[in-house]
Amino acid sequence: MWEVCSNIVIGLYILDMWSVLFVMYVGVCSNIVIGLYVLDMWSVLFVMYEGGMF
């Protein structure tokens, strides 16, 4: 009985680690995408501004 319990606990622990990694991965990826999007917007504004200068 103890073996089954420890296996369940280990399984939950591994699942928990994976879910934490998954959340971190998704969070980092969405931050990178948002960052690239914001950078892209700024570069478009900058190009428009530079184009207006000439």
Buried (B, 14 or more C-beta within 10 A) or exposed (E): EEEEEEEEEEEEEEEEEEEEEEEEEEEEEEEEEEEEEEEEEEEEEEEEEEEEEE
